[in-house]
Amino acid sequence: MRIYGLIGKNIDYSFSRKYFTEKFSIENLKCEYRNFDIPDIEKFPSIIRENGVAGFNVTIPYKEAIIPYLDQLDTHSEKIKAVNTIKLEKNGSLTGYNTDYWGFLEALKPHLKPHHKKALILGTGGASKAIAYALELLRIDYKFVSRKPEENQIAYSDIDGEILGNYHLIINCTPLGTFPDIDISPNVPFQFISEKHLVFDLIYNPSETKLMRLATENGAKTLNGLQMLIFQAEKAWKIWNS
């Protein structure tokens, strides 16, 4: 029995455990997926010692905090400075990877149009780093939107008709609108959203967030985060078995 698991905090909702448990059952694999819900990252070494885990996923709030516990990072996670997948090598060392950027790339690419040249990234948390890296690979210019903007960032109050007339790709990296708080949304002036816009909300529960619904009502195309999660999970599986 090979054991895989998720490192995080307050992760009962976990997509990963449900996804991999179903995958192992369908494919008749002798594997088990567990949630390792820990109050602080200092507990991570004891999980490795006591559970014989073959590979980990990592989620909020440890995608950055886990890095000092790893022996090496792959090129992508080193540039993103966040890890969501860990492989236990045959020599016992730990390698960190980031498959979030890959999942986002694969989910986004089929829907891009030539006019999607500039993007607004809503939020500046851990997920936004992988999104920014993916956009760099696609050569799409981007700007971060934050409640407390720092250098080279803008505030939500700065978003107006002129900005939305130039930035036709919007990616929500905030948790606003996640179940059960489904009646809230990032503060976007929807009157300036048009059929030229593509709105990608990383949230997958609910399948249509308030942000997506209001954008759709103004003609925009919208995507939720489910396909991204599936792509990143399958990428992690390939890494563990490579």
Phi, psi and chi 1 to 4 in degrees:
 res  aa     phi    psi   chi1   chi2   chi3   chi4
   1 MET       -  117.7  174.9   72.1   71.6      -
   2 ARG   -92.9  136.3  -60.6 -175.8   74.0 -172.0
   3 ILE  -110.2  132.7  -61.4  169.9      -      -
   4 TYR  -123.7  163.1  -60.3   89.7      -      -
   5 GLY  -163.1  169.1      -      -      -      -
   6 LEU  -114.3  127.1  176.7   67.8      -      -
   7 ILE   -96.6  125.6  -60.1  -71.0      -      -
   8 GLY  -175.1 -169.6      -      -      -      -
   9 LYS  -133.8  129.6 -171.2  174.8 -176.4  179.1
  10 ASN    56.4   60.2  -58.4  -36.3      -      -
  11 ILE  -114.6   27.1   50.2  175.2      -      -
  12 ASP   -58.1  -29.0  -77.8  -15.9      -      -
  13 TYR   -73.5   -7.9   66.0   88.7      -      -
  14 SER   -36.5  122.3  163.5      -      -      -
  15 PHE   -65.8  -43.0  165.1   87.1      -      -
  16 SER   -59.7  -47.2  -62.2      -      -      -
  17 ARG   -61.9  -45.3 -177.6  170.9   62.1 -179.8
  18 LYS   -63.6  -44.9 -178.0  175.1 -175.7  -67.7
  19 TYR   -63.4  -50.5 -179.1   81.3      -      -
  20 PHE   -72.4  -33.6  -79.8  109.4      -      -
  21 THR   -61.5  -43.6  -61.3      -      -      -
  22 GLU   -66.7  -40.2  -70.8  177.5   -2.7      -
  23 LYS   -61.8  -45.7  176.4 -177.5  176.1   68.3
  24 PHE   -63.2  -37.1  -62.7  156.8      -      -
  25 SER   -69.2  -47.5  175.6      -      -      -
  26 ILE   -63.3  -40.7  -68.3  168.3      -      -
  27 GLU   -91.8    5.0  -61.6 -178.8   19.5      -
  28 ASN    53.9   48.1 -161.7   27.2      -      -
  29 LEU   -98.0  138.9  -60.7  170.6      -      -
  30 LYS   -84.1   69.9  -67.7 -175.7  177.8  179.0
  31 CYS  -135.7  156.8  -58.6      -      -      -
  32 GLU  -134.0  143.3 -179.8 -176.5  -13.0      -
  33 TYR  -119.4  127.4 -163.9   95.0      -      -
  34 ARG  -122.4  151.1  -59.8  176.8 -175.6  172.4
  35 ASN   -91.1  128.1  -83.2   -0.9      -      -
  36 PHE  -110.4   89.1  -65.1   99.3      -      -
  37 ASP   -87.7  107.2 -159.1  -42.3      -      -
  38 ILE  -119.8  144.2   54.5  176.4      -      -
  39 PRO   -74.1  -23.8   27.0  -34.1      -      -
  40 ASP  -154.1  158.9   54.0   69.1      -      -
  41 ILE   -69.6  -18.5 -163.9   61.5      -      -
  42 GLU   -62.6  -16.3  -73.4   79.8    8.5      -
  43 LYS   -78.8  -11.3  -54.7  -70.6 -175.9 -174.0
  44 PHE   -58.7  -47.4  177.1   62.0      -      -
  45 PRO   -58.3  -35.6  -26.4   36.7      -      -
  46 SER   -68.7  -31.2   63.8      -      -      -
  47 ILE   -64.7  -41.0  -70.5  173.1      -      -
  48 ILE   -64.3  -45.2  -65.2  174.5      -      -
  49 ARG   -64.4  -38.2  -72.7 -165.7  -55.9  -90.6
  50 GLU   -97.8  -11.2  -63.2  166.8   11.2      -
  51 ASN  -121.4  -11.3  -67.7  -83.5      -      -
  52 GLY    58.7   43.5      -      -      -      -
  53 VAL   -79.9  138.0  179.3      -      -      -
  54 ALA   -86.1  -22.0      -      -      -      -
  55 GLY  -170.8  151.8      -      -      -      -
  56 PHE  -124.5  150.0  -68.9   98.4      -      -
  57 ASN  -101.5  156.4  -67.8  122.4      -      -
  58 VAL  -130.6  134.4 -174.7      -      -      -
  59 THR  -131.1 -174.6 -170.5      -      -      -
  60 ILE   -54.2  135.6  -64.6  169.9      -      -
  61 PRO  -106.9   30.1   36.5  -32.7      -      -
  62 TYR  -111.0    9.0  -58.4  130.7      -      -
  63 LYS   -63.7  -28.3  -70.2 -174.9 -179.8 -175.3
  64 GLU   -98.9  -39.0  -65.0  158.7  -72.3      -
  65 ALA   -65.5  -22.0      -      -      -      -
  66 ILE   -76.0  -19.9 -162.4  114.1      -      -
  67 ILE   -56.7  -43.8  -69.8  175.5      -      -
  68 PRO   -61.8  -16.7  -24.1   35.2      -      -
  69 TYR   -89.2   -2.0  -66.0   86.0      -      -
  70 LEU  -101.6  155.4  -53.1  178.6      -      -
  71 ASP   -87.2  -30.9  -62.3  -66.3      -      -
  72 GLN  -157.5  160.7   56.0  -94.2  -27.7      -
  73 LEU  -121.5  148.2  -58.5  177.5      -      -
  74 ASP   -76.3  171.0   84.5  -40.9      -      -
  75 THR   -57.5  -42.8  -56.1      -      -      -
  76 HIS   -69.6  -46.9  -56.6  -68.0      -      -
  77 SER   -67.7  -29.0   58.6      -      -      -
  78 GLU   -65.0  -39.9 -166.5  165.4   12.8      -
  79 LYS   -74.8  -38.4  -70.7  179.1  179.3  176.3
  80 ILE   -74.2  -29.7  -64.1  167.3      -      -
  81 LYS    64.7   36.7  -65.4 -178.2  172.3   53.2
  82 ALA  -153.5  144.1      -      -      -      -
  83 VAL  -125.2  134.7  162.4      -      -      -
  84 ASN  -126.7    2.1   77.6  -39.6      -      -
  85 THR  -143.0  135.3  -60.5      -      -      -
  86 ILE  -126.5  132.1  -60.5  170.1      -      -
  87 LYS  -109.6  132.0 -179.8 -179.6 -179.9 -177.9
  88 LEU   -89.2  111.8  -83.5   77.5      -      -
  89 GLU   -74.3  164.3  -54.2  -70.2   -3.8      -
  90 LYS   -63.0  -26.1  -69.3  176.2 -178.6  175.5
  91 ASN   -86.9    4.2   64.0    3.6      -      -
  92 GLY    92.4   -6.6      -      -      -      -
  93 SER   -79.1  163.3   67.2      -      -      -
  94 LEU  -114.3  126.8  -56.3  175.2      -      -
  95 THR  -113.7  130.6  -55.6      -      -      -
  96 GLY   -95.2  139.9      -      -      -      -
  97 TYR  -131.7  162.0  -65.4   83.9      -      -
  98 ASN  -125.3  115.4 -170.4  -61.0      -      -
  99 THR  -104.9   -2.6   66.8      -      -      -
 100 ASP   -61.4  -44.8  -76.0  -27.4      -      -
 101 TYR   -62.2  -38.0   89.6   90.9      -      -
 102 TRP   -67.0  -45.5  171.9  -96.5      -      -
 103 GLY   -60.0  -42.1      -      -      -      -
 104 PHE   -64.7  -46.0  174.8   71.1      -      -
 105 LEU   -55.2  -51.0  -90.7  179.7      -      -
 106 GLU   -67.0  -34.1  -67.3  -58.7  -61.1      -
 107 ALA   -74.7  -32.7      -      -      -      -
 108 LEU   -82.5  -42.5  176.5   67.9      -      -
 109 LYS   -52.1  -41.2  -77.2 -168.8  -64.6 -172.4
 110 PRO   -64.9  -15.2  -19.8   32.2      -      -
 111 HIS  -106.7   -1.9  -55.1  -79.3      -      -
 112 LEU   -74.3  140.2  -72.9  174.4      -      -
 113 LYS  -115.9  162.1  -61.8  -72.2 -168.9  -72.2
 114 PRO   -55.9  -28.1  -27.0   35.3      -      -
 115 HIS   -84.1   -1.7   62.4  -88.8      -      -
 116 HIS   -84.1   71.4  -67.6  137.5      -      -
 117 LYS  -100.0  -18.3  -67.8 -178.9  170.4   64.1
 118 LYS  -135.5  144.0  -68.8 -174.9  176.0 -177.0
 119 ALA  -130.7  145.3      -      -      -      -
 120 LEU  -102.9  125.7  -66.2  178.1      -      -
 121 ILE  -102.1  113.1  -58.2  176.0      -      -
 122 LEU   -85.2  114.2  -50.2 -176.9      -      -
 123 GLY   104.1  151.9      -      -      -      -
 124 THR  -127.8   18.9   55.7      -      -      -
 125 GLY   -75.4 -169.8      -      -      -      -
 126 GLY   -55.9  -41.5      -      -      -      -
 127 ALA   -63.0  -32.1      -      -      -      -
 128 SER   -65.6  -26.3   68.3      -      -      -
 129 LYS   -66.3  -43.6  -66.7 -178.2  176.0 -177.9
 130 ALA   -66.8  -36.5      -      -      -      -
 131 ILE   -66.1  -44.4  -60.1  -50.0      -      -
 132 ALA   -61.1  -41.0      -      -      -      -
 133 TYR   -63.8  -42.8  178.9   70.4      -      -
 134 ALA   -62.2  -41.2      -      -      -      -
 135 LEU   -65.2  -35.5  -67.4  175.0      -      -
 136 GLU   -61.7  -42.0  -71.9  170.9   12.0      -
 137 LEU   -62.8  -32.2  -65.2  179.6      -      -
 138 LEU   -85.5   -3.9  -68.5  168.2      -      -
 139 ARG    59.6   40.7  -62.9 -178.0  179.9  176.5
 140 ILE  -104.7  121.8  -66.1  174.6      -      -
 141 ASP   -65.8  147.6  -68.4  -25.3      -      -
 142 TYR  -144.6  159.5   61.0   85.5      -      -
 143 LYS  -137.8  135.6 -166.9  171.8  -74.1  -68.0
 144 PHE   -81.5  140.8  -74.4  106.4      -      -
 145 VAL  -114.7  128.5 -176.1      -      -      -
 146 SER  -138.7  152.3  174.3      -      -      -
 147 ARG   -67.4  -29.9  -70.9  175.9  -61.4  167.9
 148 LYS  -127.8   77.3  -61.5  177.9 -180.0  177.9
 149 PRO   -63.7  138.8   21.5  -31.5      -      -
 150 GLU  -105.3 -167.4  -61.6  178.1   -0.5      -
 151 GLU   -58.4  136.4 -170.0  175.9   -3.6      -
 152 ASN    66.0   20.9  -63.8  -38.2      -      -
 153 GLN  -121.9  161.5  -61.0  176.5   -1.7      -
 154 ILE  -122.8  160.7   64.2  171.6      -      -
 155 ALA   -89.7  161.1      -      -      -      -
 156 TYR   -60.3  -33.2  -74.9   90.7      -      -
 157 SER   -69.1  -14.8   57.2      -      -      -
 158 ASP   -81.5  -16.4  -65.5  -34.8      -      -
 159 ILE   -72.7  118.7  -55.8  175.6      -      -
 160 ASP  -136.4 -171.7   56.3   16.8      -      -
 161 GLY   -61.8  -36.0      -      -      -      -
 162 GLU   -66.7  -44.7 -177.2  179.3   -4.2      -
 163 ILE   -64.9  -46.1  -74.0  177.9      -      -
 164 LEU   -71.2  -16.4  -72.9  176.4      -      -
 165 GLY   -75.5  -16.2      -      -      -      -
 166 ASN  -110.1  -27.0  -71.9  -58.4      -      -
 167 TYR  -107.8  101.2  -71.3   79.1      -      -
 168 HIS   -99.0    1.1  -67.8  122.9      -      -
 169 LEU  -118.8  125.8  177.8   58.2      -      -
 170 ILE  -125.4  126.0  -59.1  170.6      -      -
 171 ILE  -120.3  120.7  -55.9  114.6      -      -
 172 ASN   -90.4  113.1  179.0   34.9      -      -
 173 CYS  -107.4   10.2  -62.5      -      -      -
 174 THR   -92.6  163.9   78.8      -      -      -
 175 PRO   -85.3    3.9   29.6  -33.4      -      -
 176 LEU   -64.2  121.1  -65.5  176.8      -      -
 177 GLY   105.7   -4.2      -      -      -      -
 178 THR   -70.9  142.9  -53.8      -      -      -
 179 PHE   -54.6  135.2 -179.6   86.2      -      -
 180 PRO   -91.8   -1.3   33.8  -35.4      -      -
 181 ASP   -87.2   62.5  -60.0  -42.8      -      -
 182 ILE   -82.7   -5.5   61.1  173.0      -      -
 183 ASP   -96.9   12.8  -68.4  -35.5      -      -
 184 ILE  -117.6  162.9   57.5  176.4      -      -
 185 SER  -158.0  154.1  145.1      -      -      -
 186 PRO   -56.0  147.8  -25.3   34.9      -      -
 187 ASN   -81.0   83.6 -171.2   19.3      -      -
 188 VAL  -111.1  135.1  174.3      -      -      -
 189 PRO   -75.8   91.8   26.5  -31.0      -      -
 190 PHE   -65.1  -18.7  -69.3   96.5      -      -
 191 GLN   -64.0  -17.3   68.0  -91.6   28.8      -
 192 PHE  -100.1    2.5  -59.3  121.5      -      -
 193 ILE   -81.3  140.1  -63.1  -70.3      -      -
 194 SER  -136.9 -176.7   71.7      -      -      -
 195 GLU   -67.9  -11.9   68.2  -80.6   -5.5      -
 196 LYS   -77.6  -16.3  -75.6 -171.1  172.8 -177.7
 197 HIS   -85.5  144.1  -73.8   91.3      -      -
 198 LEU  -118.8  119.5  173.4   58.3      -      -
 199 VAL  -111.8  117.5  176.5      -      -      -
 200 PHE  -111.4  112.0 -166.0  129.2      -      -
 201 ASP  -101.9  119.7 -161.9  -32.9      -      -
 202 LEU   -66.6  -13.8  -91.9   56.1      -      -
 203 ILE   -69.1  142.9  -66.5  167.8      -      -
 204 TYR  -122.2   -7.8   68.4   95.6      -      -
 205 ASN  -133.4  104.6 -177.0   17.0      -      -
 206 PRO   -77.0  165.9   31.3  -37.1      -      -
 207 SER   -69.0  -26.3   58.4      -      -      -
 208 GLU  -125.5  112.5 -176.7 -178.7   57.9      -
 209 THR   -82.1  169.2   60.9      -      -      -
 210 LYS   -60.4  -39.9 -176.5  176.2 -179.4 -179.7
 211 LEU   -56.6  -46.9  173.0   68.3      -      -
 212 MET   -64.9  -43.3  -66.4  169.7   62.3      -
 213 ARG   -62.8  -46.7  177.2  170.0   53.5   78.4
 214 LEU   -67.9  -34.0  -66.3  175.0      -      -
 215 ALA   -68.1  -41.5      -      -      -      -
 216 THR   -61.3  -40.0  -60.7      -      -      -
 217 GLU   -62.0  -21.0  -71.9  173.1    2.3      -
 218 ASN  -102.1   13.2  -76.0  -83.1      -      -
 219 GLY    97.8   -4.6      -      -      -      -
 220 ALA   -73.4  155.7      -      -      -      -
 221 LYS   -89.0  139.6  180.0  175.6  179.3   58.8
 222 THR  -129.2  151.0   61.7      -      -      -
 223 LEU  -135.5  143.4  -58.1  167.9      -      -
 224 ASN  -100.8 -176.8   67.5   25.3      -      -
 225 GLY   -89.2    2.5      -      -      -      -
 226 LEU   -64.0  -46.8 -178.0   58.8      -      -
 227 GLN   -63.9  -36.9 -154.4   60.2   43.7      -
 228 MET   -59.7  -43.9  170.8 -176.7  167.7      -
 229 LEU   -63.4  -40.4  -76.8  169.9      -      -
 230 ILE   -64.8  -45.4  -67.8  170.5      -      -
 231 PHE   -61.4  -43.4  -80.0  125.9      -      -
 232 GLN   -69.2  -33.7   66.7   83.8   18.5      -
 233 ALA   -66.7  -43.3      -      -      -      -
 234 GLU   -67.3  -34.0  -73.4  -60.4  -37.3      -
 235 LYS   -64.5  -41.8 -174.5   72.1  167.7  178.2
 236 ALA   -61.2  -41.8      -      -      -      -
 237 TRP   -60.1  -42.0 -179.4 -114.0      -      -
 238 LYS   -64.0  -40.1  -73.5 -178.4 -179.2  178.0
 239 ILE   -63.4  -45.9  -71.7  167.9      -      -
 240 TRP   -61.8  -29.6  -66.5  -29.1      -      -
 241 ASN  -105.0   11.6  -69.7  -80.2      -      -
 242 SER   -88.2      -   61.5      -      -      -
